[in-house]
Amino acid sequence: MNIKEAKLQVKNAMTAYFSKDEFGEYEIPLERQRPIFLMGPPGIGKTAIMQQIAQELGVGLVSYSMTHHTRQSAIGLPFIATKTYGGKAYSVSEYTMSEIIASVYDLMEETGVREGILFLDEINCVSETLAPAMLQFLQFKIFGRHHVPDGWIVVTAGNPPEYNNSVREFDIVTWDRLKRIDIEPDYKAWKEYAAETMVHPAIRSYLDIKESDFYRVESSVDGKTFVTARGWSDLSDMLRLYEKNGLPVDAELVIQYLQNKEVAKGFALYYDLFRKYQSDYQVDRIFAGKAEEEILLRARAAKFDEKLSLLGLLLSGLEEKFAAIETDEKVNESLINAAKELREEPEKGLAALIGEKKEALAAARQAGKLSRSEQQIRRRTIAALERTQDALSAGEELPELLRALLTERRAAVAEAAREAGQALENSFAFCERAFGEGRELLILVTELTADSHSAHFIARYGSEGYYRHNEALLLHERQQTILRELDALEEEL
């Protein structure tokens, strides 16, 4: 299955394992919860989906790579204790708490989180001395003499042996204690994640054209070469920072992330071309409805690869506008809730509320419960409240200040939404003039539908261009379905 399907399987299992009966006891006791084992090639996103699941379920996350552990650090160090049996004292062997188990308790103590996920990566690459203890752990959730706390679910992961020479084959006894999920690379599934996390548009456009370069692991005379989903995501972050700081992007940078010379060279060349398209097509002028006739004629005469790049530029620009509006809407919602809380508990005071929000943010971040976007929303909320606190100290009344703050912010979001909506309509108008009713418009509508930020914006604010062409897309899909059904019927006859 692909990474998206695997995430759903894991999340459903987590939901079931966290279920409690009428007495507050877990429906499936800890010792009977099969640890999940994610089997898949490196860099495919196994760790990323565990972070997402913890954030979506609102539970803690403790991650460990088992290749970094010896038997002593995983199980604990031995020491001699004295115990009395039948009135006689004996020296017995005990163990200090496992570093792994202790990390779970540390997180619980520091954040107050009582449920979470213990994620052990590369579990099939443990050292020979640690391997015997893993079977006991997988069956009883115990290292040495210390159990995983109730409410903490064990998820493990590993690579198939063809990707890692250190892999130890599990026997049937071990596999029979695991809930195994096999994952394969799938660009279409990753593309949804890429749109959600605003992966650099050059990467998305390139992979739309050369999907075969999304994930490659090959053997050559120079050894293993590889390109992974993790490599593309990390390269995206670096591209944005290089652009922000005016640094040159070349093949030498790209190959540090895409460790296949052919793919790295191909993307580096495409990136230069993509940047040229950014300059040549002047997307901001298209958004403003002021694109020159020369740009229109160039788009009309362009090869399909160049048209795809132009669509990528338009889509990424629109998505950034829509994502910013969605974030501001959520900040406004958070500020409204803060105002309600102060109205219901006036004795608390704004300074105390800000302090609570800062503490809650710090605890949630430490527990791994917040996505980057959620952290941004909370930080912006706190910053807005702090500015209000500064104004309050100058003699203003709190209710009036909060009312003015919300009025100003609502007006700003409304204006940003108006501008973004106009940019969307102007994009449709440009594409209609450049491409007529060609497949380019179907691609534009399909990508807008698939992107969560775009779908949210259109559902909230509407778009005549989108609705007009979406009807055409639905009609086209229905026609294709009918043709396939007719072909199937003819074959039967």
Buried (B, 14 or more C-beta within 10 A) or exposed (E): BBBBBBBEBBBEBBEEBBEEEEEEEBEEEBEEBBBBBBBBBBBBBBBBBBBBBBBEBEBBBBBBBBBEBEBBBBBBEEEEEEEEEEEEEEEEEBBBBBBBBBBBBEBBEEBEBEBBBBBBBBBBBBBEEBBEBBBEBBBEBBBBBBBBBEBBBBBBBBBEEEBBEEBBEBEEEBEEBBBEBEBBBBBEBBBBBBBBBBBBBBBBBBBBBBEEBBBBBEEEEEEEBBBBBBBBBBBBEBBEEBEEEEEEBEBEBBBEBBBBBBBBBBBBEBBEBBEEBBEBBBBEBBBEEEBEEEBBEBBEEBEEBBBBBBBBBBBBBBBBBBBBBBBBBBBBEBBBEBBEEBEEEEEEBBEEBBEEBBEBBEBBBBBBBBBEBBEBBBBBBBEBBBEBBEBBEEEEEBEEBBEEBBEEBBEEBEEBBEBBBEBBBBBBBBBBEBBEEBEBBBBBBBBBEBBBBBBBBBEEBEBEBBEEBBEEBEEEEEEEEEEEEEEEEEEEE
